[in-house]
Amino acid sequence: MTKLVIVESPAKARTIGVYLGPEYVVEASVGHIRDLAEPRELPADMKKGPYGRFAVNTEDGFDPYYLVDPSKKKKVSELKALLKDADELYLATDEDREGEAIAWHLLQVLKPKVPVKRMVFHEITKEAIERALENTREIDTQLVDAQESRRILDRLYGYEVSPVLWRKINQGLSAGRVQSVATRLVVERERERMAFVPAGYWGVRVKLSGGDEGARETFKARLATVDARPVAQGKDFGDDGKLIPAAVRKDVAVLDEDSATALANALQDAAIGVTNVESKPSKRRPSPPFTTSTLQQEASRKLGMNSRQAMSVAQQLYENGFITYMRTDSVDLSKEAISAARAQVKDRYGADHVPDKPRMYSKKAKGAQEAHEAVRPAGDTFRTPDQVRGSLNSAQYKLYELIWKRTLASQMSDASLLTVSVQMSTEVNAAGFTKVGLAASGTVVTFPGFLAVYEEGKDSSRHDDKDGESRLPDLSEGDVVDVVEPGAVAEGHETTPPPRYTDASLVRKLEELGIGRPSTYASTISVITDRGYVERRGQAMIPTWTAFSVIRLLEENLPGYVDYDFTAQMEGELDSIASGKADRVAYLEAFYHGDDTHKGLQHEVENLGEIDARALNTVDIGEGIVLRVGKYGPYVELQQGDEDPLRANVPDELSPDELTVEKAKELLEKGKDDGRVLGNHPETGLEIVAKSGRFGPYVMEVLPEDAPKTAKARTASIFKSMSLSTITLEQALELLTLPRVVGKDAEGVEITAQSGRFGPYLKKGTDSRSLETEEQLLTVTLEEAEELFSKPKARGRAAAAAPLKEFGEDPVSKKPVVLKNGRFGPYVTDGELNASLRVADSVETITDARAYELLELRREYLKNNPPKKKATRKAPAKKAATKKTAATAKKTTTAAAKKTTTRKPAAKKTATTSTTTAS
């Protein structure tokens, strides 16, 4: 008896195959095999019907039209062939909505005639697989409904809202239900930074010594009060640069440089007495084990991984049997896991580090769902990092160690701490003050408990005490402490704006608001980065000016769809569909067509009214200067009465909060050379100007106002050896002759000199040769060109460039992997297989794990899309027969498509029930 087991990924298939007997055949579907069709892919007779706009019938039950992905047709054929020889089918995709949907789609496409069993597990170990085989179930149609509703919801939102962005901002932009809200969070934070006004304040830091005579210890203290008034700190100022009103916060004394310096000088020789010593014992509890969200946050803080990298590495660890399923928002641990953690803690750290009872945690995040375990090491006995080191690459090892430490710490004893606060005072006569108070504090760990293994990281705060707490000597009330060199020092400070979001803090905020789901955070952040709404500076996320325009359009015209509560409520509705408490059709009907409480997306988009695109893409900088988001990038503009406005491009590296009035004036001043008139073309009479563009300086001819719309102005990039401020009319005219016809060879083939992506070159038919300098474009002769073409191409003759980066050994090919720079950009290679970096990948941050993943994705692509062989030309069929065959094929294809790719909601449940009942 042969049993076919289908999982999502090849890596998962390999790992599971080790634990199953020879009667099991394990094959991967490589993710989803089908999805909503693009409207252009619909059969001709459906394009004008109710499915035509979205591939979803919004007029009758929101019935979707699915198509098998072209790249997956071969895979489907392979699965069908394997199924013919199988006596049972096990659908072993992940135990979440997405995994359930993949299983359902496989069932609908493969149409098995053998018993079907849904097999689920949250870790890939021998014990877990054996338990899963003994406890199979049917496909959960409610989870499928929830996933399908989310997919349709995103299709409706994207296809309705994106065209508005195309018309009013720029072509190629797209809107996403969750991505738009995430972008709004980043934009709002940047707005806060732009509105922020720094405030200056001063303080005094003092180095003291105290304790028993002969064993006195030094410590640091700060000036805390003057004449019983607290000394102002950063938290006492608002974002407007002003003190927070005394009604909200205690009245404080703001020191300037003179007063702080005077007080510091007065403290140098002062007798300072201890007025109060307070000791507070406290306990700290360990953090819960990882969820998807907290894993991404800690991987960002401690390992410098972005969300996509963290989830990619975690996926590899899961598929290879090292950790449990990594998409979860549960903090529960199984009894076996708790026992394993407690036993390992006792063995490594002693019985005193194990609490009397196992620790239980509850999830408090908004919208928590998914009844999985927390992310933890796999198995009923945990492997230590040392035991897995040889099986993992660097990134995998670091993430596994993080998960292992967090899991053990979650089952360890509390840490015991003792916090000591010391208050001191002295008499002075400086800056109008007579009495000052100093404060110092320190914390001692009296019992480490879980801190012996792990401490949760923190995101940066704008009011962090950079000096922190220090170790204090044994002090008592009435003791006298001495000022020691360098003594008292006046310190100037300036308030800081709220910190930008990082992967960690944005994930935490999304989870706090209940927006999206843990499994979607990585893709959400990747999408807003890939689509040009957010750029990265280190780990900080900076919104682009395009993002400002997009969010402004949505806030002013479709406010509900970027409202945080409304978006979180949508997630709650999807959860209700998953639990069977809500009907998918009723929900989609209300969302799109509206109900008593909501107008509906269709109605709101159709009745947007007139949107002023110019105002939408304009941001006031101040003093008459505005920023405009243009088709070719952002620029600043200053209107000068009746004269033409001054304009200057905004450099990509300049973040929005750095574009102050002063900076804008500086750009405009530099831009005066931009648009410099060089003269008129001697033949056409057109004005020639030199300008600075997004892709560098260039010259162009200015077309008259009455020129036809189809007319295009000639432009040419300025050579690197030229300057925008010194280029002459003669040089510009030469540049505008490019590409230049050098001449024709003996056979009459034209040779041209052109500037391309990879530098200057000559072209003859389909053949080309590189030139050494840009100047040769204007000077190379026909004889020189023919000589170059008479020689073989130089490609491959130069010494190979050194790799940009070296990784470890590829898990599949067992060959070393390196990162190289190629003709079409950076790529990773193991010497036999090459894989280009994706848009979101960075040469600086790419990890070993990501390099191996790119190679694996390339292997799967080539497996499903082998290079096509050249077809042998056949004699054309008779005309009559061709017509008949084409007509028959079209009819058959359309009928088959309707039969296999569409479904009614009721039909799904019946089909699924009958299939799983047979098992």
MARVEXKE-156672 format. One record per residue (C-alpha): x, y, z. Coordinates in steps of 0.02 Angstrom, whole numbers, plus 50000, padded with zeros to 5 digits. Layout:
N
XYZ ...
This chain:
919
500005000050000 500715017049947 500255032850038 500555050049962 500965064150084 500935082050017 501785096350108 502215114150054 504115114550040 505485102749979 506465105050141 504945099950243 504675085050128 506475079150152 506365080350342 504685071550355 505245058050235 506585052750360 505255048650491 504035039350378 504205021650314 504515015850135 502645014650100 502525033750111 502955045249966 503215063250024 503095077049893 503045096049903 501755107249818 502995121849836 501705133249916 500025137449838 499635128949674 498275141249622 497625158449663 496345171249610 496505174149424 497065190949359 495605198649262 496615197749100 496785178849124 494915175849125 494105166748978 493475179048848 491635175648886 491895180049070 492855196249051 491265206549028 490265197349160 490185198949350 491925191049367 492735202949244 493375216349362 494075206649509 493955188149459 492675188049599 490805188449572 490325203149681 488515201649624 488205183749682 489015176849838 490775183649806 491195167749716 493055167649666 493785161649502 495405152049531 496765147249408 498225135549430 499815145749423 500705142749256 502325138749348 501405125349449 500575115849306 502025103749293 501985101249482 500125097549477 500415084749340 501765076549447 500605075849597 499195068349493 500375055049426 500935050449602 499135050149660 498695036949529 499845024549617 499295029349794 497995020849904 497855035650025 498185054250018 498835063950169 498745082950158 500095088350281 500175107150251 500395119350396 499075120350531 498485138050502 497295146950383 498555147750241 499035129550261 497215124250270 496855133850110 498325125550020 497635108550072 495895113150010 496545119349842 497535103149821 495955093349855 494965103449727 496275102149590 496885084149615 495105077049640 495735061349728 494725045249716 495615037649866 495335041350052 495985058550103 496645062950275 497145079950344 498735077850444 499345092050556 500825094550673 501715109450749 503475102150747 504385090050633 505035076650748 504795057750745 503615058550895 502585072850821 502405064250651 501865047850731 500565057050836 499945066450682 499705050050585 498635043250727 497565059050741 497065064450566 495525075050534 494495082850395 494885099450312 494235113850417 493135123450294 492915137750417 494795141150413 494715140050223 493285152550221 494275164550330 495815163550218 494775165450062 493855180350135 495505188750175 496135185549998 494545192549919 494545207250041 496315211749989 495885209949804 494375221549819 495355234449919 496865234249806 495915234649641 494735248549697 495975260049785 497555257849680 496815266049522 496445281549626 498295282449670 498775280349487 497685294949434 498135306949573 499935302749622 500895291349504 500715275949396 501255259349469 500765263149649 499715250749744 498655250749900 498495236550024 497275234450167 498605231350301 500095239050209 499225255950198 498955256350386 500745251050421 501345264850304 500245277350395 501075272950560 502795276450485 502195292650404 501375298750565 502985295850661 503945306050530 502645319850543 502965320350730 504815321950696 504525335750569 503445345550692 504655342750834 505565357950903 507135353951004 507345361751174 508995364451264 509265361751449 510745359351565 511165348151711 512625344151825 513475327251843 514525324351999 515825310952039 515805306552224 516615294352345 515905286952503 515835271952617 516985265452752 518605274752781 520045266152694 518855257352574 517905271552497 517105268652327 516745281152190 515035283252109 514085295652002 512635306652052 511635319951963 510955336752017 509135332852057 508405348352141 508775366752169 507885375052314 506695360052321 506205361752136 506615347152021 507925350951888 507145349651714 507515334051609 507055329351431 505385321651482 504815338651549 504735346251374 503395343851242 503675341151056 503415359851030 505015363351125 504085370951272 503945365051451 502455354051486 501245364851589 501455364151778 499645358351790 500175342151707 501915340351779 502785347251935 503525364551923 505335362351871 506885373151862 507655374851689 509525377751701 510505386751567 512375385251536 512845399451654 511805393151800 512345375151777 514185380251769 514005391051924 513205376652020 514545364451961 515905376252023 515025378352189 514925359452214 516795356652188 517225360052370 515505357552450 515185346252599 513815334652540 512795324652663 511715309252638 509915313452684 509025297252639 509465279552588 508065268352528 508265250052484 506875240952390 506955222352357 506055217252199 505785202352087 505745200951897 504785187751806 505405180051644 504575184351479 503415171451399 504115159951263 504155166951088 502665170650977 502925175350795 502855193750842 504055193350989 505255182150892 505345195150753 505595209050880 507005200450973 507845194650813 507855212950759 508525219550926 509795206150966 510305198950796 510005213750679 508835203450569 507365211750484 505665203050493 505865194450325 507565187550369 506985181550540 505475172450467 506525164950328 507795157750449 506425151850567 505565143050421 507175133750384 507365128550567 505565122350571 505645112850407 507245104150461 506515098850628 507405110750747 505965121550811 504075120950820 502955129950696 503495148150689 501825156350642 500875157450805 500275170150932 500095157451072 501255157551223 500735140151280 501965125951300 501485107651297 501735097051453 503175088351365 504005104951324 503815111451502 504565095451571 506005096451447 506365114651491 506285111751680 507395096451670 508705105651566 508695120651684 508925109451836 510345100151752 511265115751693 510895128751828 510335119151983 508685115452069 508595132852145 508335140051970 506765129451942 505135136052018 504055124452122 502675124451991 502765125751801 502475143251736 500895146251634 500675161651525 499165170051448 499155180051288 498615198151313 498885204851137 497345211551048 496545198650933 497585183650993 497065167750903 497815151650831 497905137650959 499705132450920 501125130951043 502375144851066 503955144550960 505165132951050 506505119851015 505715104350937 505555087651024 505125080751194 506955083551241 507785099651186 509435099551092 510655112351162 511465125151046 513105115551060 512245099650999 511565107950841 513025119450801 513755107850669 512075105950581 511655124450563 512395139450474 512795155450568 511085163850555 510145147750595 511245144350746 511025161850817 509125161150800 509025143550871 510075148951020 508915163851048 507375152551046 508195139651159 508705152751287 506995161151287 506105144451311 507205139151456 507095156251538 505195155751529 505205140851649 506505147551772 506385156051941 506135174651964 507685185551976 507895194252144 508545212152142 508925225552269 508725243552211 509575256852318 509145275452300 510215288552386 509695306752413 511015319652459 511025338452488 512165353252522 512125372052543 512725383152400 512695401152349 512675400952160 511525405952017 510275412552142 510055395752230 510485391552411 510155372852428 510365358752303 509945340352306 510865326152221 510255308652181 511055292052140 510345274652117 510965257152086 510285239652070 511095223652131 510555206452071 510475195952229 509875180152139 509985179051949 508605166451917 508115167451733 509375181551704 510725168251706 510055163151535 509105177251452 508495195251466 507245202851344 507875217351240 507085234551235 506735246651094 507595263451103 506675276951199 506835295651178 507055297951367 508305283951402 509505287951544 511135285751450 512125285151612 511045271251682 511225265151860 512885262351945 513555251852088 513415261552252 514485260352410 513695255752577 512965272552633 511895277752781 510895293352823 512065306652894 513615300552801 514685313552712 515245310252534 516695318852446 516825326452273 518265318452178 519105322952014 518505327051884 517215333152010 515605341951958 515345345051773 513995355351688 513185345851544 512135352851403 510715342451333 509445343851193 507785335151182 507605321851047 506155318050932 505195301650946 506255287450875 505825280750704 505045263650689 506145248550668 505565231050620 505425227050805 504455242450860 503305242350707 502875224050734 502515227650917 501405242450870 500425232550740 500145218550866 499645230951000 498335238550883 497725221450826 498135225150644 498625210650532 499215194150601 500925188150661 501135177650505 500865193050394 502015205750480 503585200750385 502725201550216 501855217950261 503505226450304 504325219050149 502935225450037 502985243450099 504875243150076 504835234949903 503495246949839 504515262249884 503455268650027 504795265750157 506695266550148 507925260250276 509325269350362 510145255950465 508675248150557 507625264050554 506145265450435 505985282050342 504435285750237 504685292650062 503785308250002 502705296949894 502105288550054 501595305750120 500515308749965 499725291449972 499285292650156 498615310450136 497485304649995 496805290250100 496615300650258 495665314550169 494605303950052 494485286250123 494845289050308 493995273150368 495195262050273 496735268550363 495855269850531 496745258650657 495175252950749 494225249350588 495665238950520 495815229350683 493935226350680 494135218450508 495375206050583 494095202050717 492785198450584 493975186550495 494275177750660 492395175950681 492285167950508 493685155850557 492755150850715 491085148950624 490275163650713 490105174450556 489635171150375 490935175450243 489675181150112 488755192550233 490385200350290 491035203450114 489335210250062 489385222950204 491195227550169 490985230349983 489155235249957 488865242550131 487575240250269 486725250750403 488395255350484 489565256350335 489355263850161 490395250550078 492025251949981 491185252049810 490065266849856 491475276749938 492675274949791 491325279249663 490875295049759 492575302049799 492225318349713 493575329649643 495315327149715 496575341149690 498105331249636 499265346449647 498755350249826 498865331849870 500675331049812 501195347349896 501945349250071 502215366550146 504005368450209 503875386650264 504285404450206 503415401550040 504405385750000 503445369949960 503935352249920 503095343949773 503055325449732 503365324849546 503335310949418 505235309649427 505445312349612 505235325949745 505805343849723 505685360249817 504925375649738 504885394149780 503705405649685 504475422549640 503015433649596 502745434049408 504425426049372 504685407549346 504805398349513 506465392449579 506565373449586 507825360749651 507785341949664 507785334149837 509185321349858 508605303549895 509705302750050 508835317750131 507465311550248 505835321550267 506215327650443 507895334450381 507065345550250 506995361550352 506745379050282 508625381950294 509005365850201 507715369950067 508515387050040 510195378750023 509525366849890 508715381149795 510325391149800 511305376449730 509935373549604 510145390649523 511375382449405 510035369449373 509035374149220 510435385849164 510115391848986 511625387848877 510985395748717 509985390848564 510235376448444 510955384048283 509855373048172 508195371548265 508265387648365 507685378148520 508345383548689 509635371748766 509705370348957 510775360749082 509805352549224 510035340949371 508925325549369 508575311149482 509835300549387 511155314049371 511495330149272 510925331349090 510615343548947 508995345248852 508155355548720 506585364948773 505095362148659 503925376748622 502265377548714 501285373648556 502295357948517 501235342248485 500955331248639 501825317048549 503405327348525 504865322548638 506265334048689 508015327448655 509045324448812 510805317948848 511715313849009 513235324449049 514895315049049 515705311749216 517165322749163 515985337749138 515175349349266 513395355849269 514005373349312 515335374549175 514645364649028 514595374948868 513325375848726 514565367448608 514795352648727 512905351248750 512615350948561 513885336848544 513035326948681 511345328948596 512025320348441 512115303948539 511825290148496 512995294148349 513115284848185 514965281148164 514755274047987 514425257847893 515575242947876 516045234747711 514405224947710 513365240547737 512945236947921 512775252848024 513905255448175 513295267048314 514105274048472 512935273348621 512925275748809 512155261148902 511835254649076 513575247449087 514505261749004 514925267848828 514915255048686 514825252248499 513405242648419 513355233748251 511785223648222 511665212048372 513535213148409 514325225748528 516005231348595 516385241848750 517295258548739 518565263848868 517955281848897 516365292048871 517335304448764 517605290648634 515745291348597 516085307948510 517805304248436 517895285948385 518145284048197 517465270848079 519205263248060 519425262048249 517685254448266 518015241348132 519655236848217 518735234048381 517435222848297 518815212948210 519405207048381 518485194448490 517495200948636 518535203848793 517235195648906 518055182449015 519835188148982 519945199249133 520355191449301 518795186549396 518295199349526 518425194049707 516775189049789 515835202749882 515455190650023 515775172550069 514515161150152 514575143350215 514185127150126 512525125550034 511465112150121 510975104249954 512505105349840 513745104749985 514785117949895 515365134849962 514205149249921 514825166849879 514045183549834 514625191349671 514245206749569 513675202549394 513145211549238 511345212249299 511725215549481 512285205549634 511945186949643 512365171749749 513155156149675 513825139249728 514865138149569 513515128949470 511895138049509 511635156949511 510225166249598 509975185049587 509615195149743 507815201049760 507275219349776 507205218649966 508895209849984 510425220050025 512255216149991 512655222850165 511355212950263 511105196650167 511375181550280 511995163950247 510215157650268 509515169850140 510875165150015 510435146550031 508575150850018 508845160449855 509765145549780 508375133749837 507045145049758 508045145149596 508155126049597 506275124649619 505965137149480 507095127749359 506305111349410 504565117949369 505125128549219 506505119049128 507315128148981 506235126048828 506925116148683 506775123648511 505205116748431 505385107548266 504395116548132 502965105948069 501995107447908 500455118447934 498815109247955 497415111447832 496465127647857 494755119847884 495425107348009 496335121148104 494765131448124 493795116448185 495155111148307 495365128748375 493505130748401 493375113948487 494895117648596 494215134548647 492535126948693 493335112848790 494565124248879 493225136548931 492075122848993 493495114449087 494055130849162 492315134549227 492145117149294 493815116149383 494215133849434 492585141549494 491515136349638 489985141649734 490145143249922 488925129149954 489775117749829 491425119149922 490715112150084 489835097849996 491345093249893 492505093950041 491325083950151 491105070150025 492985069049995 493465068250177 492025056750224 492695044150101 494305043650200 
